């Protein structure tokens, strides 16, 4: 043992000494870091908070040089390196990182510094990134003094999107005083469309932290149409944080029955995108027949977007009437969009003729018309409503005549099911009447489409 070069005791002492050296190095590095921050006057105190240290590092990396503390800029004004940091902010490629850094910087600025920042941004080349940064700083200012920020924007200074700037101000103001922001919109906005756009900026922002207040604000909108749009927007925000059943429970006490029905149906449509069966069960449990009908239309539209075949089978089992007709049209049209006309036509061909299927048959006829007008003509004849059937014959026949007149003429002369007046018109033996492209708008009589989910 005496011949051993290093004893266990010696090795232990050396190990402890080594740890002590590393600990001292880390301690001195930390002291140097915080003293370095103090030398840059970042904190104005002997030590930096984590928040201030983070912002200091963000600014330094964006500017490529040390940046004095915002609170120690001379007379509250911003130095050259801070301006360089703002220019560097617009060069950050990652959208999330750029927005995060802009928000962190803005949170440290005084009102005067924000105004100076906005003025400097105006000197930079115009573009979407400059506009994005401008809106972040503007929203931060509005959280301090919404009326001053609005006065600045409405003075028409700068070349930014004015309504986008107003919306940013209203979002910031709503964080501090949503009632005052709402009242300003009520009193100062011009047209109903502009007023609604500005309302939306407020209630969508408020809904993120106080859905009850957001709904109360939306309920005060005079126009039923805009009130319904507002409630649907708030419901979408709520669905991001709570289950659909909870959102539906919140809507149960809305005073306006029509707005409540439309919002509930909208939520069920959103729910049906990932769980149509649960949405259907909830809708079927409601005693209100009008609500069930509207909800089924929304569910059909949503379900048809990802599984139109199953949605079509479900729609076929609904009670006869306009709701089933609209649901089938949604499913078949979406099925055609996803897989082409053949699968949907084959499925529909297995069913007996029924007025509820007419709209779906029209969708098949229009889709088949481009590839096989003769087949499309057969579908047009299968529409049970004589007026609609004749109209579709006109649409298909005119399309065919414009693309292959001789083949179309031969078919039209021999088809025994075409009314004689329609045949003569298509063959040019009567005064021609141009048939416009067949598109039924949602607000036309007989079109029972729900609004987009």
C-alpha positions in Angstrom: 0.0 0.0 0.0 2.9 2.4 0.7 4.0 1.9 -2.8 0.7 3.0 -4.2 1.1 6.4 -5.9 -2.3 7.9 -4.9 -4.1 7.0 -1.8 -7.9 7.0 -1.6 -7.8 9.9 0.8 -5.7 12.0 -1.7 -8.1 11.1 -4.5 -11.1 12.2 -2.4 -9.5 15.5 -1.5 -8.6 16.2 -5.2 -12.2 15.5 -6.2 -13.6 17.9 -3.7 -11.1 20.6 -4.7 -12.1 20.1 -8.4 -15.8 20.6 -7.5 -15.0 23.7 -5.6 -13.1 25.2 -8.6 -16.1 24.6 -10.9 -18.5 26.1 -8.4 -16.4 29.2 -8.1 -16.2 29.6 -11.8 -20.0 29.4 -12.2 -20.5 31.9 -9.3 -18.0 34.4 -10.9 -19.7 33.9 -14.3 -23.1 34.7 -12.9 -21.8 37.8 -11.1 -20.2 39.0 -14.2 -23.4 38.5 -16.2 -25.5 40.5 -13.9 -22.9 43.2 -13.5 -22.7 43.3 -17.2 -26.4 43.9 -17.4 -26.0 46.6 -14.8 -23.2 48.2 -16.8 -25.5 48.4 -19.7 -28.0 50.1 -17.4 -30.6 47.5 -18.3 -32.3 47.3 -14.9 -31.8 50.5 -13.1 -31.1 48.4 -10.0 -28.4 46.2 -8.8 -29.9 43.1 -10.2 -32.1 42.3 -13.2 -35.4 40.5 -13.0 -35.8 37.5 -15.2 -38.3 39.5 -17.3 -35.9 42.4 -17.8 -33.0 40.1 -18.5 -35.0 38.2 -21.2 -36.0 41.5 -22.9 -32.4 42.7 -22.7 -31.1 39.6 -24.4 -33.8 39.8 -27.1 -32.9 43.4 -27.9 -29.2 42.7 -27.9 -29.6 39.8 -30.3 -31.8 41.8 -32.6 -29.6 44.8 -32.6 -26.3 42.9 -32.6 -25.0 45.2 -29.9 -25.8 46.1 -26.2 -29.0 48.1 -25.7 -29.5 50.5 -22.8 -32.3 49.8 -20.4 -35.6 51.2 -21.8 -36.2 52.9 -18.5 -32.8 54.6 -18.7 -33.0 55.9 -22.3 -32.4 59.6 -22.1 -35.6 61.5 -21.4 -37.5 58.3 -22.2 -36.3 58.5 -25.8 -35.0 55.4 -27.7 -31.4 55.2 -28.7 -29.9 54.0 -32.0 -29.3 50.5 -30.9 -32.9 50.1 -29.9 -33.9 51.3 -33.4 -31.5 48.7 -34.8 -33.3 46.1 -32.7 -36.6 47.1 -34.2 -35.2 46.8 -37.7 -33.8 43.4 -36.7 -37.2 42.3 -35.4 -38.6 42.6 -39.0 -35.9 40.2 -40.2 -37.0 37.4 -37.9 -38.4 34.7 -40.2 -40.3 32.6 -37.7 -43.8 34.1 -37.3 -44.3 32.9 -33.7 -40.9 34.0 -32.6 -41.3 37.4 -34.2 -44.7 38.0 -32.6 -43.5 36.9 -29.2 -40.5 39.2 -29.3 -42.5 42.1 -30.5 -45.0 41.6 -27.6 -42.2 41.3 -25.0 -40.5 44.5 -26.2 -43.8 46.4 -26.3 -44.7 45.4 -22.7 -41.7 47.4 -21.5 -42.4 50.6 -23.3 -44.0 53.8 -22.0 -46.7 55.6 -24.0 -44.1 58.1 -25.3 -41.7 55.4 -26.3 -44.5 53.5 -28.1 -45.4 56.6 -30.1 -41.7 57.0 -31.0 -41.5 53.3 -31.9 -44.5 53.6 -34.2 -43.0 56.8 -35.8 -39.7 54.9 -36.4 -41.5 51.9 -37.9 -43.1 54.3 -40.4 -39.6 55.1 -41.8 -39.0 51.5 -42.6 -40.0 49.9 -46.0 -43.7 49.2 -46.1 -44.7 45.5 -45.9 -46.8 43.0 -44.0 -44.1 42.5 -41.3 -43.9 46.2 -40.6 -47.7 46.3 -40.4 -47.7 43.4 -38.0 -45.2 45.0 -35.7 -47.1 48.3 -35.8 -50.3 46.6 -34.7 -48.6 44.9 -31.7 -47.2 48.2 -30.4 -50.5 50.0 -31.1 -52.5 47.4 -29.1 -50.1 47.7 -26.2 -50.5 51.5 -26.2 -54.3 51.1 -26.3 -54.1 49.0 -23.1 -52.6 52.1 -21.4 -54.8 54.8 -23.0 -57.3 53.6 -25.6 -58.7 57.0 -26.4 -55.3 58.5 -27.2 -54.4 55.5 -29.3 -57.6 55.8 -31.2 -57.1 59.5 -31.7 -53.7 58.8 -33.2 -55.1 56.2 -35.6 -58.1 58.3 -36.6 -55.9 61.3 -37.3 -55.0 59.4 -40.5 -51.3 59.4 -39.9 -49.3 56.9 -41.8 -50.0 54.4 -44.6 -51.3 51.5 -42.6 -54.7 49.7 -42.9 -56.9 52.0 -40.9 -59.6 49.4 -39.9 -56.9 46.9 -38.9 -55.3 49.6 -36.7 -58.7 50.5 -35.1 -59.3 46.8 -34.4 -55.9 46.5 -32.7 -56.7 49.5 -30.6 -60.1 48.1 -29.6 -58.5 44.8 -28.6 -56.0 46.6 -26.4 -58.6 48.9 -24.9 -60.9 46.0 -24.2 -58.2 44.4 -22.0 -58.3 47.5 -19.7 -61.9 48.8 -20.2 -64.1 46.8 -22.5 -67.3 48.8 -21.6 -65.7 52.1 -22.7 -64.4 50.5 -25.9 -67.8 49.1 -26.7 -69.6 52.4 -26.0 -67.1 54.2 -28.3 -68.0 51.9 -31.1 -71.7 52.4 -30.5 -71.3 56.2 -30.5 -68.6 56.8 -33.1 -68.8 54.1 -35.8 -70.7 54.9 -39.0 -72.2 52.2 -41.1 -73.6 49.0 -39.6 -71.0 46.9 -41.3 -68.1 49.0 -39.9 -69.7 48.9 -36.4 -70.1 45.1 -36.5 -66.4 44.7 -37.6 -65.3 46.8 -34.7 -67.6 45.1 -32.2 -66.1 41.8 -33.3 -62.6 43.0 -32.4 -63.9 43.6 -28.9 -66.0 40.6 -28.1 -63.6 38.0 -29.7 -60.9 39.4 -27.5 -63.0 39.6 -24.4 -64.3 36.0 -25.0 -60.8 34.7 -24.4 -60.9 35.6 -20.7 -64.6 36.4 -19.9 -67.2 34.6 -22.1 -70.1 35.8 -20.0 -69.2 39.4 -20.5 -68.6 38.8 -24.2 -72.1 37.3 -24.6 -73.6 40.2 -22.7 -71.9 42.6 -25.0 -73.0 40.7 -28.1 -76.6 40.5 -26.9 -76.7 44.3 -26.9 -76.2 44.5 -30.7 -79.3 45.9 -32.3 -79.2 43.9 -35.6 -80.3 40.3 -35.2 -78.1 39.3 -38.1 -75.0 40.7 -36.5 -76.0 39.6 -33.1 -76.2 36.0 -34.4 -72.8 36.4 -36.1 -71.3 37.7 -32.8 -72.7 34.7 -30.8 -71.3 32.3 -33.3 -67.9 33.9 -33.2 -67.9 33.7 -29.4 -69.0 30.1 -29.5 -66.1 29.2 -31.8 -63.7 30.8 -29.3 -65.3 28.9 -26.4 -65.0 25.6 -28.3 -61.2 26.0 -28.2 -61.1 25.7 -24.4 -64.2 23.8 -23.2 -66.3 20.8 -24.5 -69.2 21.5 -26.9 -71.7 20.4 -24.2 -70.5 23.2 -21.9 -70.8 25.7 -24.7 -74.3 24.6 -25.5 -75.2 24.9 -21.8 -74.0 28.6 -21.9 -76.3 29.3 -24.8 -79.4 27.9 -23.2 -80.4 31.2 -21.6 -79.9 33.5 -24.6 -83.0 35.7 -24.8 -83.4 35.8 -28.6 -84.8 32.4 -29.7 -83.6 32.8 -33.3 -80.1 33.8 -32.3 -80.0 30.9 -29.8 -81.1 28.4 -32.4 -78.6 29.6 -35.0 -75.7 29.6 -32.6 -76.6 26.2 -31.2 -76.9 24.7 -34.7 -73.5 26.3 -35.5 -71.9 24.6 -32.5 -73.4 21.3 -33.4 -72.0 21.7 -36.9 -68.5 22.3 -35.4 -69.0 19.3 -33.1 -70.0 17.1 -36.0 -66.6 17.7 -37.6 -65.0 15.3 -35.2 -67.9 13.4 -33.5 -71.1 13.5 -35.7 -72.9 10.8 -33.7 -72.6 12.7 -30.4 -73.8 15.9 -32.1 -76.8 14.0 -33.6 -77.7 12.5 -30.3 -77.7 15.9 -28.6 -79.8 17.4 -31.4 -82.3 14.5 -31.3 -82.7 15.1 -27.5 -84.1 18.5 -28.0 -87.8 19.0 -27.9 -87.8 22.1 -30.2 -88.6 20.8 -33.7 -87.2 24.0 -35.4 -83.9 23.6 -33.6 -83.6 20.0 -34.5 -84.3 20.8 -38.2 -81.7 23.6 -38.3 -79.2 21.5 -36.4 -79.5 18.6 -38.8 -78.7 20.8 -41.7 -75.5 22.0 -40.0 -74.6 18.5 -39.0 -75.1 17.2 -42.6 -72.9 20.0 -44.0 -70.1 19.3 -41.6 -70.3 15.5 -41.8 -70.4 15.6 -45.6 -67.0 17.3 -45.7 -65.1 14.2 -44.4 -67.5 11.2 -44.8 -70.1 12.1 -47.4 -71.2 8.5 -48.1 -72.1 7.9 -44.4 -73.7 11.3 -44.2 -75.8 10.5 -47.2 -77.0 7.3 -45.7 -77.9 9.1 -42.4 -79.7 11.9 -44.3 -81.7 9.3 -46.3 -83.1 8.0 -42.9 -84.4 11.4 -41.8 -88.1 12.1 -41.8 -89.5 13.2 -45.2 -89.4 16.9 -45.9 -87.2 19.8 -46.7 -84.6 19.0 -44.0 -84.0 15.6 -45.5 -83.8 17.1 -49.0 -81.3 19.7 -48.0 -79.2 17.2 -46.1 -79.1 14.8 -49.0 -78.1 17.6 -51.4 -75.2 18.5 -49.1 -74.0 14.9 -48.8 -74.3 14.1 -52.5 -72.7 17.3 -53.7 -69.8 16.8 -51.3 -69.5 13.1 -52.4 -69.2 14.2 -56.0 -66.5 16.7 -55.0 -64.5 14.0 -53.2 -64.9 11.0 -55.4 -66.4 12.1 -58.7 -70.0 11.6 -59.9 -70.0 7.8 -60.4 -70.2 6.6 -56.7 -72.8 9.1 -55.7 -74.9 8.4 -58.9 -74.7 4.6 -58.3 -75.9 5.1 -54.7 -78.7 7.4 -55.7 -79.8 5.1 -58.5 -80.7 2.4 -56.0 -83.3 4.6 -54.4 -86.9 5.1 -55.5 -87.8 8.5 -57.0 -88.9 11.0 -54.4 -89.3 14.8 -54.3 -86.8 14.9 -51.4 -84.1 13.5 -53.8 -84.6 16.1 -56.5 -81.9 18.5 -55.4 -79.4 15.7 -55.1 -80.4 14.4 -58.6 -79.8 17.9 -59.9 -76.3 17.8 -58.5 -75.6 14.5 -60.2 -77.0 15.8 -63.5 -74.8 18.9 -63.4 -71.7 16.9 -62.6 -72.4 14.3 -65.3 -73.2 16.9 -67.9 -69.5 17.8 -68.5 -68.4 14.2 -69.3 -71.6 12.5 -70.6 -74.5 14.8 -71.5 -76.7 11.9 -72.5 -76.4 10.4 -69.0 -77.0 13.8 -67.5 -80.2 14.1 -69.6 -81.4 10.9 -68.1 -80.9 12.2 -64.6 -82.7 15.5 -65.6 -85.7 13.4 -66.6 -85.7 11.6 -63.3 -86.4 14.8 -61.3 -90.0 14.5 -60.0 -90.9 18.2 -60.1 -91.9 18.9 -63.7 -90.7 22.5 -63.7 -87.3 21.6 -62.3 -87.0 18.7 -64.6 -87.7 20.8 -67.7 -85.3 23.4 -66.5 -82.5 20.9 -66.1 -83.2 19.5 -69.6 -82.8 23.0 -70.9 -79.5 23.5 -69.0 -78.0 20.1 -70.2 -79.4 20.5 -73.7 -77.9 24.0 -74.2 -74.5 22.9 -72.8 -74.5 19.9 -75.2 -75.5 22.0 -78.2 -72.7 24.5 -77.5 -70.0 21.7 -77.4 -71.2 19.1 -79.9 -74.2 20.4 -81.8 -74.7 17.5 -84.2 -74.7 14.8 -81.5 -76.9 16.8 -79.3 -79.3 17.5 -82.2 -79.6 13.8 -83.0 -80.4 13.0 -79.3 -82.8 15.8 -78.8 -84.8 14.9 -82.0 -85.2 11.3 -80.8 -85.8 11.8 -77.0 -89.5 11.1 -76.4 -89.5 12.6 -72.9 -88.5 16.1 -73.8 -91.5 18.5 -74.0 -92.1 19.6 -77.6 -91.7 23.3 -76.7 -88.3 22.6 -75.0 -87.1 20.5 -77.9 -88.0 23.2 -80.4 -86.3 25.9 -78.3 -83.1 23.8 -78.0 -83.1 23.0 -81.7 -83.4 26.7 -82.6 -86.9 26.5 -84.0 -88.3 29.0 -81.5 -87.0 32.4 -80.3 -83.9 31.4 -78.3 -83.7 32.2 -74.7 -80.3 32.1 -73.0 -80.3 29.8 -70.0 -77.9 31.0 -67.3 -75.7 28.6 -65.4 -77.8 26.8 -62.9 -76.7 28.0 -59.4 -79.3 28.4 -56.6 -78.3 31.1 -54.2 -79.0 30.5 -50.5 -81.4 33.4 -50.3 -83.6 32.2 -53.2 -87.0 30.7 -52.5 -86.8 27.0 -51.9 -83.1 27.1 -51.0 -82.8 25.9 -47.4 -79.0 26.0 -46.9 -77.7 26.9 -43.4 -74.9 29.5 -43.1 -71.4 28.3 -43.3 -70.1 26.6 -40.1 
